[in-house]
Amino acid sequence: MGMGRGAGRSALGFWPTLAFLLCSFPAAISPCKILKCNSEFWSATSGSHSPASDDAPEFCAALRTYALCTRRTARTCRGDLAYHSAVHGIEDLMSQHNCSKDGPTSQPRLRTLPPAGDSQERSDSPEICHYEKSFHKHSAAPNYTHCGLFGDPHLRTFTDRFQTCKVQGAWPLIDNNYLNVQVTNTPVLPGSPATATSKLTIIFKNFQECVDQKVYQAEMDELPAAFADGSKNGGDRHGANSLKITEKVSGQHVEIQAKYIGTTIVVRQVGRYLTFAVRMPEEVVNAVEDRDSQGLYLCLRGCPLNQQIDFQAFRASAQGPDARRPVAASPAPAAPETFPYETAVAKCKEKLPVEDLYYQACVFDLLTTGDVNFTLAAYYALEDVKMLHSNKDKLHLYERTRELPGGVAAAGQPLAPQPLLSTLALLALLPVLW
């Protein structure tokens, strides 16, 4: 099983192809794990284990390991060019080196990692563990989107729709191939329809050689500065520091950077309740294996129609002569001991001088909860938009976006505030989407 000159040249000829495969296909947009197989084979056969050596048995063992890895990921890689190129390359090399398909496989080579306390991103971290670096210099920059949830609760979706929802209990906020976020909303006051986020669970799924699965969980009065297992990064893998959690303000503000999927998450505790904000590439937002279930989470689809509250109409009813008396048809009657309308406006103006939807949400929350901390929740939600939103022209939203069939927002066609009964009549005429 010696390695002849012709075989050596053929093996070396595969190396530029393998290098191309390692660098040319962004890993964060597909569940296919072929780049992990490529990277492990590259590591096992580089340096002293190069294909120009005479150690054919070890090289054949590495090839069999490579082939096994490709078979394991075959189901999710059927249409992947890198996968098919790797399979053909393995077959060619096994033939050239007279390698049998049956035989021992090789153990992965251990990498030298920095000390556990190293807080800097590893300089030798694989390129696939940095989303932005996986794009070529001449490729179009990724498009980023933003979603936020705050207050009683108000939702800004990835498509810049702004809604106020009931959504009591546990609801999926994000659910794709890389990330799962679930929120639990509970009543602010006994017997009141006003709810706010009391629990937040974020699951970062295993990703190639970058991160182990990590879970972050926050609850009222408990905003940890670490994942559930006590760690602050992605674990023991080579690109572990492409996932990091940083405490900005103890017990009040945590930021999670997931560079391997180009994502930033901000979690805050304001008063007793939690707020959530995220910046995520569109490709990651839309990465789901089951296309039929895509969009069944709040950040992408929005709240179901029967869970939405017209807070602008409620504000109009609060301004009227019957402001002290709940309106019979109101979707969100005022809770006891709340602020008078004029006081709510004055308090919200202090923090939110622009009368956009964040200001209006603030007024709504003070009218329904009587909790002044909701003023800060709206303020910080807007501050997070300023930090995370990629389009600075869309920081402020002024009117609720009109819904079209299929859950699509009509861009540039605002729905102006209307008297309460007229708005409810309009909603009744819209198709039931959920």
C-alpha positions as CSV (number, residue, x, y, z in Angstrom):
1,M,0.0,0.0,0.0
2,G,2.9,2.3,-0.7
3,M,2.2,5.8,-2.0
4,G,3.5,6.3,-5.5
5,R,4.5,9.6,-7.1
6,G,1.3,9.7,-9.2
7,A,-0.8,9.0,-6.1
8,G,1.0,11.7,-4.2
9,R,0.3,14.3,-7.0
10,S,-3.4,13.3,-7.1
11,A,-3.7,13.7,-3.3
12,L,-2.0,17.0,-3.3
13,G,-4.3,18.1,-6.1
14,F,-7.3,17.6,-3.8
15,W,-5.9,20.0,-1.2
16,P,-6.7,23.2,-3.0
17,T,-10.2,21.8,-3.6
18,L,-10.6,21.0,0.1
19,A,-9.3,24.5,1.1
20,F,-11.9,26.0,-1.3
21,L,-14.7,23.9,0.2
22,L,-13.6,25.0,3.7
23,C,-13.8,28.7,2.9
24,S,-16.4,29.2,0.2
25,F,-19.7,28.1,1.7
26,P,-21.2,30.1,4.6
27,A,-22.1,27.5,7.3
28,A,-24.6,29.5,9.1
29,I,-27.3,29.1,6.4
30,S,-27.5,25.3,6.1
31,P,-28.0,22.4,8.5
32,C,-25.5,20.4,6.4
33,K,-22.4,19.6,8.4
34,I,-20.0,19.0,5.6
35,L,-17.7,21.8,6.6
36,K,-17.2,20.1,10.0
37,C,-16.1,16.9,8.1
38,N,-13.8,18.9,5.8
39,S,-12.2,20.7,8.8
40,E,-11.6,17.5,10.8
41,F,-10.0,15.8,7.8
42,W,-7.9,18.8,7.1
43,S,-6.7,18.9,10.7
44,A,-6.0,15.1,10.8
45,T,-3.9,15.1,7.6
46,S,-2.1,18.4,7.9
47,G,1.5,19.0,9.1
48,S,3.3,15.8,9.9
49,H,0.3,13.8,8.5
50,S,0.4,15.4,5.1
51,P,-0.5,13.2,2.1
52,A,3.0,13.3,0.8
53,S,4.2,11.1,3.7
54,D,4.7,7.4,3.5
55,D,2.3,6.6,6.3
56,A,-0.5,5.2,4.1
57,P,-2.3,3.2,6.8
58,E,-2.8,6.4,8.9
59,F,-3.9,8.3,5.9
60,C,-6.4,5.6,4.9
61,A,-7.8,5.6,8.4
62,A,-8.3,9.4,8.2
63,L,-10.1,8.9,4.8
64,R,-12.4,6.3,6.3
65,T,-13.2,8.7,9.2
66,Y,-13.9,11.4,6.6
67,A,-16.2,9.1,4.6
68,L,-18.0,8.1,7.8
69,C,-18.6,11.8,8.7
70,T,-20.0,12.5,5.2
71,R,-22.4,9.5,5.5
72,R,-23.7,10.8,8.8
73,T,-24.6,14.2,7.3
74,A,-25.8,12.9,4.0
75,R,-29.5,13.4,4.7
76,T,-29.2,17.2,5.2
77,C,-26.6,17.6,2.4
78,R,-28.3,16.2,-0.6
79,G,-28.3,19.5,-2.6
80,D,-25.0,20.8,-1.2
81,L,-22.2,21.3,-3.7
82,A,-19.5,21.1,-1.1
83,Y,-20.9,17.7,0.1
84,H,-20.9,16.1,-3.3
85,S,-17.4,17.5,-4.1
86,A,-16.1,16.0,-0.8
87,V,-17.7,12.6,-1.5
88,H,-16.1,12.4,-5.0
89,G,-12.7,13.6,-3.6
90,I,-12.8,10.8,-0.9
91,E,-13.5,8.1,-3.5
92,D,-10.6,9.3,-5.7
93,L,-8.1,9.4,-2.8
94,M,-9.1,6.0,-1.5
95,S,-8.6,4.6,-5.0
96,Q,-5.3,6.3,-5.5
97,H,-4.0,5.1,-2.1
98,N,-5.4,1.6,-2.4
99,C,-7.4,2.2,0.8
100,S,-10.1,-0.4,1.7
101,K,-13.5,0.9,2.7
102,D,-13.4,-1.4,5.8
103,G,-10.8,-0.9,8.4
104,P,-9.8,1.3,11.4
105,T,-10.7,4.9,11.6
106,S,-8.6,7.7,13.1
107,Q,-9.2,9.6,16.3
108,P,-9.5,13.4,15.9
109,R,-6.4,15.3,16.7
110,L,-6.5,17.3,19.9
111,R,-6.1,21.1,19.4
112,T,-4.2,23.2,21.8
113,L,-6.6,25.6,23.4
114,P,-6.0,28.8,25.4
115,P,-6.4,28.7,29.2
116,A,-10.0,28.4,30.4
117,G,-10.0,31.9,31.7
118,D,-9.1,33.4,28.4
119,S,-11.8,36.0,27.6
120,Q,-10.5,36.9,24.2
121,E,-11.7,35.3,21.0
122,R,-9.3,32.7,19.9
123,S,-7.2,33.9,17.0
124,D,-7.1,30.4,15.5
125,S,-10.9,30.0,15.8
126,P,-12.3,28.5,12.5
127,E,-13.6,30.9,10.0
128,I,-17.0,29.2,10.1
129,C,-17.3,30.3,13.7
130,H,-17.5,34.0,12.6
131,Y,-20.5,34.7,10.5
132,E,-19.3,37.9,8.9
133,K,-15.8,36.5,8.1
134,S,-17.4,33.6,6.1
135,F,-18.5,36.2,3.4
136,H,-16.0,37.0,0.7
137,K,-14.7,40.5,0.3
138,H,-16.7,41.0,-2.9
139,S,-19.9,39.4,-1.6
140,A,-22.8,41.4,-0.6
141,A,-22.9,42.2,3.2
142,P,-25.5,40.2,5.1
143,N,-28.9,41.9,5.8
144,Y,-29.6,42.2,9.5
145,T,-33.1,42.4,11.2
146,H,-34.3,43.3,14.6
147,C,-37.0,42.0,17.0
148,G,-37.9,43.3,20.4
149,L,-40.4,42.5,23.2
150,F,-41.1,44.8,26.1
151,G,-43.8,46.1,28.4
152,D,-47.4,44.9,28.4
153,P,-46.1,43.2,26.0
154,H,-45.3,45.1,22.9
155,L,-43.7,43.3,20.0
156,R,-41.6,44.7,17.1
157,T,-41.2,41.9,14.6
158,F,-38.3,41.2,12.2
159,T,-40.4,43.0,9.5
160,D,-40.9,46.1,11.6
161,R,-44.5,45.5,12.5
162,F,-45.5,46.8,15.9
163,Q,-48.1,45.1,17.9
164,T,-49.5,45.0,21.4
165,C,-50.5,41.5,22.5
166,K,-52.1,39.5,25.3
167,V,-50.1,36.2,24.7
168,Q,-50.5,35.0,28.3
169,G,-48.5,31.9,29.2
170,A,-45.6,30.4,27.2
171,W,-45.0,31.5,23.6
172,P,-42.2,30.9,21.0
173,L,-40.5,34.1,20.2
174,I,-37.8,32.6,17.8
175,D,-37.4,29.1,16.5
176,N,-34.9,28.2,13.8
177,N,-32.1,25.8,13.1
178,Y,-29.7,27.6,15.4
179,L,-31.7,29.3,18.1
180,N,-34.9,28.8,20.2
181,V,-36.3,31.6,22.4
182,Q,-39.4,31.2,24.5
183,V,-41.1,33.8,26.7
184,T,-43.7,33.4,29.5
185,N,-46.0,36.2,30.1
186,T,-48.0,36.5,33.4
187,P,-50.7,38.9,34.6
188,V,-49.4,42.1,36.0
189,L,-52.3,42.5,38.5
190,P,-54.8,39.8,39.7
191,G,-57.8,39.9,37.4
192,S,-56.2,42.3,34.9
193,P,-55.7,41.5,31.2
194,A,-52.3,43.3,31.3
195,T,-49.4,40.8,31.0
196,A,-45.7,41.2,31.0
197,T,-42.7,38.9,30.5
198,S,-41.7,37.0,33.7
199,K,-39.5,34.3,32.2
200,L,-37.2,33.9,29.2
201,T,-35.5,30.8,27.9
202,I,-32.9,30.9,25.1
203,I,-31.4,27.7,23.7
204,F,-28.3,27.9,21.5
205,K,-28.2,24.7,19.6
206,N,-25.0,22.7,18.8
207,F,-23.2,24.1,15.9
208,Q,-20.3,22.3,14.1
209,E,-17.0,22.8,15.8
210,C,-18.0,26.1,17.3
211,V,-20.3,25.7,20.2
212,D,-22.0,23.1,22.4
213,Q,-25.7,23.5,23.2
214,K,-26.2,26.2,25.7
215,V,-29.2,27.3,27.7
216,Y,-29.8,30.7,29.1
217,Q,-32.7,31.3,31.4
218,A,-33.9,34.5,33.2
219,E,-36.8,35.0,35.5
220,M,-38.2,37.9,37.5
221,D,-35.6,39.1,40.0
222,E,-33.0,36.6,38.5
223,L,-31.0,37.8,35.5
224,P,-27.9,35.5,35.5
225,A,-24.6,36.5,34.0
226,A,-23.9,32.9,32.8
227,F,-25.6,30.1,31.0
228,A,-27.5,27.4,33.0
229,D,-24.3,25.3,33.4
230,G,-22.4,28.2,34.8
231,S,-20.3,28.8,31.7
232,K,-19.9,32.1,29.9
233,N,-19.0,30.8,26.5
234,G,-19.8,28.0,24.0
235,G,-18.1,25.2,25.9
236,D,-15.1,23.1,25.0
237,R,-15.1,23.3,21.2
238,H,-12.5,25.1,19.2
239,G,-14.7,28.1,18.4
240,A,-16.3,28.3,21.9
241,N,-15.7,32.0,22.3
242,S,-17.8,32.8,19.3
243,L,-20.6,32.6,21.8
244,K,-20.1,34.8,24.9
245,I,-22.3,36.3,27.6
246,T,-21.4,39.7,29.2
247,E,-23.0,41.3,32.2
248,K,-23.4,45.0,31.4
249,V,-25.2,46.0,34.6
250,S,-25.5,43.5,37.5
251,G,-29.0,42.1,37.7
252,Q,-30.3,44.5,35.1
253,H,-28.6,44.2,31.7
254,V,-27.0,41.1,30.0
255,E,-25.7,40.9,26.4
256,I,-25.1,37.7,24.5
257,Q,-22.9,37.7,21.4
258,A,-23.3,34.7,19.1
259,K,-20.7,35.6,16.4
260,Y,-21.0,32.2,14.7
261,I,-24.5,33.1,13.6
262,G,-24.0,36.9,13.5
263,T,-26.5,37.5,16.3
264,T,-26.6,39.8,19.3
265,I,-29.2,39.5,22.1
266,V,-29.9,42.0,24.8
267,V,-31.9,40.9,27.9
268,R,-32.9,43.4,30.6
269,Q,-34.8,43.4,33.8
270,V,-36.8,46.6,34.2
271,G,-38.8,46.8,37.4
272,R,-40.0,43.2,38.0
273,Y,-40.3,42.2,34.3
274,L,-38.0,41.3,31.4
275,T,-37.3,42.8,28.0
276,F,-35.8,41.2,25.0
277,A,-34.1,42.5,21.9
278,V,-32.1,40.8,19.1
279,R,-30.2,41.6,16.0
280,M,-30.0,38.7,13.5
281,P,-29.1,38.1,9.8
282,E,-32.0,37.4,7.6
283,E,-30.5,34.1,6.5
284,V,-30.5,32.9,10.1
285,V,-34.0,34.2,10.7
286,N,-35.3,32.1,7.8
287,A,-33.2,29.0,8.5
288,V,-35.8,26.3,9.3
289,E,-35.8,22.7,8.3
290,D,-39.6,22.4,8.1
291,R,-40.7,25.2,5.7
292,D,-44.4,24.5,6.5
293,S,-43.9,25.6,10.1
294,Q,-41.7,28.6,9.2
295,G,-43.0,31.8,10.7
296,L,-45.0,30.2,13.5
297,Y,-43.0,32.2,16.0
298,L,-43.9,35.7,17.2
299,C,-40.8,37.6,16.0
300,L,-41.4,36.6,12.4
301,R,-45.2,36.1,12.1
302,G,-46.3,38.5,14.8
303,C,-49.0,37.7,17.4
304,P,-52.1,35.8,16.3
305,L,-54.9,38.2,15.4
306,N,-57.1,37.1,18.3
307,Q,-54.2,38.0,20.7
308,Q,-53.7,41.5,19.4
309,I,-54.8,44.6,21.3
310,D,-55.5,48.0,19.5
311,F,-53.7,50.1,22.1
312,Q,-54.1,53.3,20.0
313,A,-57.9,52.9,20.2
314,F,-57.7,52.2,23.9
315,R,-55.7,55.4,24.3
316,A,-58.4,57.3,22.4
317,S,-61.0,55.8,24.8
318,A,-58.9,56.9,27.8
319,Q,-59.0,60.5,26.5
320,G,-62.7,60.7,26.1
321,P,-65.4,61.8,28.5
322,D,-65.8,58.2,29.7
323,A,-62.2,57.7,30.5
324,R,-62.9,56.8,34.1
325,R,-65.4,54.2,33.1
326,P,-64.3,51.1,31.2
327,V,-65.7,50.9,27.7
328,A,-67.8,47.8,27.3
329,A,-66.2,46.7,24.0
330,S,-62.7,47.6,25.0
331,P,-60.1,44.8,24.4
332,A,-58.0,45.9,27.4
333,P,-60.0,47.7,30.2
334,A,-58.0,49.8,32.5
335,A,-56.8,48.2,35.7
336,P,-57.6,49.7,39.1
337,E,-55.3,52.3,40.6
338,T,-53.7,53.3,37.3
339,F,-52.5,56.8,36.3
340,P,-54.9,59.4,34.9
341,Y,-54.3,60.0,31.2
342,E,-52.7,63.4,31.7
343,T,-50.2,62.0,34.3
344,A,-49.3,59.0,32.1
345,V,-48.6,61.4,29.2
346,A,-46.4,63.6,31.3
347,K,-44.3,60.7,32.7
348,C,-43.8,59.2,29.2
349,K,-42.8,62.5,27.7
350,E,-39.9,62.8,30.2
351,K,-38.2,59.7,28.7
352,L,-39.7,59.5,25.2
353,P,-40.0,63.0,23.8
354,V,-40.8,61.7,20.3
355,E,-44.5,60.7,20.0
356,D,-43.8,57.4,18.2
357,L,-45.2,54.0,19.0
358,Y,-42.8,53.5,21.9
359,Y,-44.2,56.7,23.5
360,Q,-47.7,55.5,22.8
361,A,-46.9,52.1,24.2
362,C,-45.6,53.7,27.4
363,V,-48.8,55.6,27.8
364,F,-50.8,52.5,27.3
365,D,-48.8,50.6,29.9
366,L,-49.2,53.2,32.6
367,L,-53.0,53.3,31.9
368,T,-53.3,49.5,32.2
369,T,-50.8,48.7,34.9
370,G,-50.2,51.7,37.0
371,D,-46.5,50.7,37.2
372,V,-44.1,53.5,36.4
373,N,-41.3,51.1,35.6
374,F,-43.0,50.4,32.3
375,T,-41.8,53.9,31.3
376,L,-38.3,52.7,31.5
377,A,-39.1,49.5,29.7
378,A,-40.3,51.5,26.7
379,Y,-37.2,53.8,26.9
380,Y,-34.7,51.0,27.0
381,A,-36.5,49.1,24.2
382,L,-36.0,52.2,22.0
383,E,-32.4,52.5,23.1
384,D,-31.9,48.8,22.1
385,V,-33.4,49.5,18.7
386,K,-30.9,52.4,18.2
387,M,-28.1,50.0,19.0
388,L,-29.3,46.9,17.1
389,H,-31.4,48.0,14.1
390,S,-29.4,48.2,10.8
391,N,-31.7,50.8,9.2
392,K,-31.4,54.1,11.1
393,D,-34.4,55.5,9.2
394,K,-36.7,53.0,10.9
395,L,-35.8,53.6,14.5
396,H,-39.1,55.4,15.2
397,L,-42.4,53.9,14.1
398,Y,-45.5,56.1,14.1
399,E,-48.5,54.0,13.1
400,R,-49.4,50.4,13.4
401,T,-48.8,48.6,10.1
402,R,-51.9,47.4,8.2
403,E,-52.1,43.6,8.0
404,L,-52.7,41.9,4.7
405,P,-53.8,38.2,4.2
406,G,-50.9,35.9,4.9
407,G,-49.5,38.0,7.8
408,V,-47.7,40.4,5.4
409,A,-47.3,44.0,6.4
410,A,-48.2,46.7,3.9
411,A,-45.1,48.9,3.7
412,G,-45.8,52.6,3.8
413,Q,-49.6,52.1,4.3
414,P,-50.2,53.1,7.9
415,L,-53.5,52.6,9.7
416,A,-54.3,55.8,11.4
417,P,-55.8,55.8,14.9
418,Q,-59.6,55.5,14.8
419,P,-62.4,55.7,17.4
420,L,-62.6,52.4,19.3
421,L,-65.8,51.0,17.8
422,S,-64.8,51.9,14.2
423,T,-61.4,50.1,14.7
424,L,-63.1,47.0,16.2
425,A,-65.5,46.9,13.2
426,L,-62.5,47.2,10.8
427,L,-60.7,44.3,12.6
428,A,-63.8,42.2,12.4
429,L,-63.8,42.5,8.6
430,L,-60.2,41.4,8.2
431,P,-59.6,37.7,7.4
432,V,-58.9,35.4,10.3
433,L,-55.3,34.5,9.9
434,W,-54.8,32.1,12.8
